[in-house]
Amino acid sequence: MKTSWTQSNPGRRFLCCKTSKARGGCGYFRWYDDEMSAQARRVIWGLLKRVKTYELERNRSRKVWMICIVVGMILATWIYVTKLS
């Protein structure tokens, strides 16, 4: 059982052959869940987009934070070395 995360079927589960047809699998496919209403699909897809946007922003913030830490450590080292001289 797998879950579809496409825009047309977000969160809808289906059964399929574990091996793809290209690799010698049987090509079996059947929806496990009933089709969702258009409103449910729009809501789920909108929520998925918001989560994705949040995760991207969080990752950017982490990168900026790490850059600030590295720059701070370099400056602190430079100040320490210049005081010893």
C-alpha positions as CSV (number, residue, x, y, z in Angstrom):
1,M,0.0,0.0,0.0
2,K,1.3,3.4,-0.9
3,T,-0.1,7.0,-0.7
4,S,-0.5,9.3,-3.6
5,W,0.8,12.9,-3.1
6,T,-0.2,14.2,-6.5
7,Q,-2.4,17.3,-6.8
8,S,-5.3,15.2,-8.2
9,N,-5.2,12.6,-5.4
10,P,-3.4,14.0,-2.4
11,G,-3.4,11.5,0.5
12,R,-5.3,8.8,-1.4
13,R,-4.0,5.3,-0.7
14,F,-3.6,2.6,-3.3
15,L,-2.4,-0.9,-3.7
16,C,0.2,-1.7,-6.4
17,C,2.8,-4.3,-7.3
18,K,6.0,-3.7,-5.3
19,T,8.1,-4.1,-8.4
20,S,7.5,-1.8,-11.3
21,K,6.3,-3.1,-14.6
22,A,9.6,-2.0,-16.2
23,R,11.5,-4.2,-13.8
24,G,9.4,-7.3,-14.4
25,G,6.5,-6.6,-12.0
26,C,2.9,-7.4,-12.8
27,G,1.7,-3.8,-13.0
28,Y,-1.1,-4.3,-10.5
29,F,-2.8,-1.1,-9.4
30,R,-6.0,-0.5,-7.5
31,W,-7.3,2.4,-5.4
32,Y,-7.8,1.5,-1.7
33,D,-9.6,4.7,-0.7
34,D,-12.7,6.1,-2.4
35,E,-12.2,9.2,-4.5
36,M,-12.3,12.4,-2.5
37,S,-14.5,15.4,-3.2
38,A,-13.0,18.4,-5.0
39,Q,-13.2,20.5,-1.9
40,A,-11.2,17.8,0.2
41,R,-8.6,17.6,-2.5
42,R,-8.2,21.5,-2.6
43,V,-7.9,21.6,1.2
44,I,-5.4,18.8,1.4
45,W,-3.3,20.2,-1.4
46,G,-3.4,23.7,0.1
47,L,-2.2,22.3,3.5
48,L,0.6,20.3,1.8
49,K,1.8,23.5,0.0
50,R,1.8,25.4,3.3
51,V,3.8,22.7,5.1
52,K,6.3,22.6,2.2
53,T,6.7,26.4,2.3
54,Y,7.2,26.3,6.1
55,E,9.8,23.6,5.8
56,L,11.7,25.5,3.1
57,E,11.7,28.7,5.2
58,R,12.8,26.8,8.3
59,N,15.7,25.3,6.3
60,R,16.7,28.7,5.0
61,S,16.7,30.1,8.5
62,R,18.9,27.3,9.8
63,K,21.4,28.0,7.1
64,V,21.5,31.7,7.9
65,W,21.8,30.9,11.6
66,M,24.8,28.6,10.9
67,I,26.5,31.2,8.7
68,C,26.1,33.7,11.6
69,I,27.6,31.3,14.1
70,V,30.6,30.6,11.8
71,V,31.2,34.3,11.1
72,G,30.9,35.0,14.9
73,M,33.5,32.3,15.6
74,I,35.8,33.6,13.0
75,L,35.5,37.2,14.4
76,A,36.0,36.0,17.9
77,T,39.2,34.0,16.9
78,W,40.5,37.0,15.0
79,I,39.9,39.3,18.0
80,Y,41.6,36.8,20.3
81,V,44.6,36.5,18.0
82,T,45.0,40.2,17.5
83,K,45.0,40.8,21.3
84,L,47.8,38.2,21.7
85,S,50.0,40.1,19.2
